[in-house]
Amino acid sequence: MKLEEVIAEIEEVSQRFSFVLQVIRLDETKYSVKYLLMLAEDFFVQVYRNARSGTIGLALIYRGQRLYGRDREGGQWHRHPFENPMEHDFSAEGSREVSLEEFLEEVREILERGGLI
């Protein structure tokens, strides 16, 4: 996927979720982009995509700490579960490929369980 397509996807998908209050393009290089999808002050979803390497980083961040995440590095997916975000979960569910939309649905579930939305 070309970087322009990655950017368009991030900006379009993030608009579908009412809990995303602001979309900030934090960084862009020739092959990569990093976004913050702001939920509140010090509370956001960080999206990193590298169109050349295929690396993807999706993380729910609160006050500088990852609460939940999914990453693809070297072509392999893993999850950082909400219960233990430092863990690398390579189980069948943890290593399942997810789209940004699916990740934001998971974030919505976490926020609903926590009574945050």
C-alpha positions as CSV (number, residue, x, y, z in Angstrom):
1,M,0.0,0.0,0.0
2,K,1.3,3.4,-0.9
3,L,1.9,6.0,1.8
4,E,-0.8,8.3,0.3
5,E,-3.3,5.4,0.6
6,V,-2.2,4.7,4.2
7,I,-2.8,8.4,5.1
8,A,-6.2,8.4,3.4
9,E,-7.2,5.3,5.3
10,I,-6.2,6.6,8.7
11,E,-7.9,9.9,8.2
12,E,-11.1,8.3,6.8
13,V,-11.4,5.5,9.3
14,S,-10.8,7.6,12.4
15,Q,-13.7,9.9,11.4
16,R,-16.1,6.9,11.9
17,F,-15.5,6.8,15.7
18,S,-17.2,9.6,17.7
19,F,-14.8,9.1,20.6
20,V,-11.9,10.3,18.4
21,L,-12.1,14.0,19.0
22,Q,-9.1,15.1,16.9
23,V,-6.8,13.6,14.3
24,I,-3.2,14.8,14.4
25,R,-0.6,13.9,11.9
26,L,2.5,13.8,14.2
27,D,5.2,12.8,11.8
28,E,5.6,11.9,8.1
29,T,8.7,10.6,6.2
30,K,9.0,9.3,2.7
31,Y,7.7,5.8,3.7
32,S,6.1,6.2,7.2
33,V,3.5,8.2,9.1
34,K,2.6,8.6,12.7
35,Y,-0.8,9.8,13.9
36,L,-2.4,10.6,17.2
37,L,-6.1,10.1,17.4
38,M,-7.0,12.2,20.4
39,L,-9.7,10.9,22.9
40,A,-8.9,13.4,25.6
41,E,-5.9,15.3,26.9
42,D,-3.1,12.7,27.6
43,F,-5.4,9.9,26.1
44,F,-5.0,8.9,22.5
45,V,-4.6,6.1,20.0
46,Q,-1.2,6.2,18.3
47,V,-1.0,4.9,14.8
48,Y,2.3,4.2,13.1
49,R,2.5,2.8,9.6
50,N,5.6,2.2,7.4
51,A,4.5,1.5,3.8
52,R,7.9,0.2,2.8
53,S,8.6,-2.3,5.6
54,G,4.9,-3.1,6.4
55,T,5.4,-2.3,10.1
56,I,2.3,-1.3,11.9
57,G,1.9,0.0,15.4
58,L,-1.4,0.6,17.0
59,A,-1.6,1.6,20.7
60,L,-4.0,3.0,23.2
61,I,-2.0,5.4,25.3
62,Y,-2.9,7.1,28.6
63,R,-0.5,9.6,30.3
64,G,2.4,8.2,28.3
65,Q,1.7,4.5,29.1
66,R,0.5,1.9,26.7
67,L,-2.8,0.4,27.9
68,Y,-3.4,-1.9,24.9
69,G,-1.8,-2.4,21.5
70,R,-1.3,-4.5,18.4
71,D,1.8,-4.5,16.3
72,R,3.1,-6.0,13.1
73,E,6.8,-6.3,12.8
74,G,8.7,-8.4,10.3
75,G,5.4,-9.6,8.9
76,Q,4.2,-11.1,12.2
77,W,1.4,-9.7,14.4
78,H,1.2,-9.6,18.2
79,R,-1.0,-8.0,20.8
80,H,-0.2,-6.2,24.0
81,P,-3.3,-7.2,26.1
82,F,-5.1,-4.7,28.2
83,E,-4.6,-6.8,31.3
84,N,-0.8,-6.8,30.8
85,P,0.3,-4.3,28.1
86,M,4.0,-5.2,28.5
87,E,3.2,-8.8,27.4
88,H,3.6,-9.9,23.8
89,D,0.7,-12.2,23.0
90,F,1.4,-14.5,20.0
91,S,-1.6,-16.7,20.5
92,A,-4.1,-17.3,17.7
93,E,-6.1,-14.2,18.7
94,G,-3.0,-12.2,19.5
95,S,-1.3,-12.8,16.2
96,R,-4.4,-12.2,14.2
97,E,-4.1,-9.4,11.6
98,V,-6.3,-6.4,12.4
99,S,-7.3,-3.3,10.4
100,L,-7.3,0.1,12.0
101,E,-11.1,-0.1,12.1
102,E,-11.0,-3.4,14.0
103,F,-8.4,-1.9,16.4
104,L,-10.7,1.1,17.0
105,E,-13.6,-1.3,17.7
106,E,-11.4,-3.0,20.3
107,V,-10.6,0.3,21.8
108,R,-14.3,1.2,21.9
109,E,-15.0,-2.0,23.8
110,I,-12.2,-1.2,26.3
111,L,-13.6,2.3,26.8
112,E,-17.2,1.0,27.3
113,R,-16.0,-1.6,29.8
114,G,-14.2,1.1,31.7
115,G,-17.2,3.4,31.6
116,L,-15.3,6.0,29.7
117,I,-17.8,6.3,26.9
